[in-house]
Amino acid sequence: MKITVVGTGYVGLVTGTCFAETGNKVTCVDIDSNKVAKLSNGEITIYEPGLEKIFLRNTKEGRLKFTTNLEEGIKDAEIVFLALPTPPGADGSADLKYILGVSNDLGKILKEYIVIVDKSTVPVGTAAKVHAAIAANFKGEFDVVSNPEFLREGVAVDDFMKPDRVVIGTKSERARKVMGELYAPFVRQGNPVIYMDEKSAELTKYAANSFLATKISFMNEVAQLCEKVGADVDMVRRGIGSDDRIGRRFLFPGIGYGGSCFPKDVQALIMSSEEVGYNFQILKAVEDVNELQKLHLIPKINKYFNNDLKGKHFALWGLAFKPNTDDIREAPALYIIDALIKAGATITAYDPEAIPNVQAVLGHKVNYAADQYSTLAGADALIIATEWSEFRTPDFEIIESKLKNKVIFDGRNLFDVNQIRGLGYHYESVGRL
């Protein structure tokens, strides 16, 4: 099939590349000429494990192309995916200006039937708005489908190529047939393609992410209580996670969620609910808990240093909001850095992928190291903010030789409490005494 993907951000580039990998001819469109030039020259613009290999293969074989020209990009296309940003506005609601702007442009250049697909995470009712924007200029036949993505950063290629489910929102049998044919290679093992109306599909994405965010905040609240009563959150997690009705995933406590999806989608669902007169109380609490949790380590650090961090120097492992990505949007590490700097401390940080993105935001406010152990020289303590695999089994003898004090504040519960304290470290984590 001939496919056009408008937008080459995280979702757009993964979507276009994975569709090309199954033999489709894909053209990706973006207004950023610099980005398009890089992609056309074989330079991938995001970090995502496994993506570069198939990106290079499909660009080399001519199945994946890039352009800044929308009219050229949709020529002969059967399906156009809109994978455009929906950033939160000042009130937290999703801003649809990019999607509706492109929809308006599409209406001016469409010539025959085509399926337009909302791939971006969008509020309920967006498909109707996209349809209206196109119909204002194009009087021919077309369908607008909602096909939300469920990609996890760090494993997005696997998620796309072997999806748990595919959700397709359309009331059109013609569009349903086109979308079913497109996704057939991805669900050969029997994972479901779930058809529904457009509004239900739009809400499904927000509800899924908001529920996962709720599990995280709930466990962080449990961790807080564990610290008050002397319980061990790891034991509690194992105890409740063995219940099939609850499940084991997303029950790991830490210093809050971040990234491009959960914070934005929780906010947007709250605002969408308020627009129709519904007070989504649980999600407001989820959001409040998460904001507090990002700074959960700061009182522990203050207590250890007698509420005087001025002149203290900290080593920080992890800047990305999660491992296997360079995404720092709403990353807890940034909140920790800000609090420490305001208290008069300095920081040397290391992350396997996210340093360039943090440098672009914070510049020289933070020192950056070439590896995890280089951060430690002269530091008063080590702080762990992201659970990269390489941090899980470090050389504690090297850590001891470089730190001024054998002190670790672990926001991701990477180490066994008894083992590390047996090595003589002052060790504090989340929900474990």
Buried (B, 14 or more C-beta within 10 A) or exposed (E): BEBBBBBBBBBBBBBBBBBBBBEBBBBBBBBBEEBBEBBBEEEBBBBBBBBBEBBBBBBEEEBBBBBBEBEEBBBEBBBBBBBBBBEBBEEBBBBBEBBBEBBBBBBEBBEEEBBBBBBBBBBBBBBEBBBBBBBEBBEEEBBBBBBBBBBBBBBBBBBBBEBEEBBBBBEBEEBBEBBBEBBEEBBEEEBEBEBBEBBBBBBBBBEBBBEBBBBBBBBBBBBBEBBEEEBBBBEBBEEBBEEEEEEEEBBBBBBBBBBBBBBBBBBBBBBBBBEEEEEBEEBBBBBEBBBEBBBBBBEBBBEBBEEEBEEBBBBBBBBBBBBBBBBBBBBBBBBBBBBBBEBEBBBBBBBBBBBEBBBEEBEEEBBBBEEBBBBBBEBBBBBBBBBBEEBEEBEBEEBBEBBEBBBBBBBBBBBEBEEBEEEEBEBBBBBBE
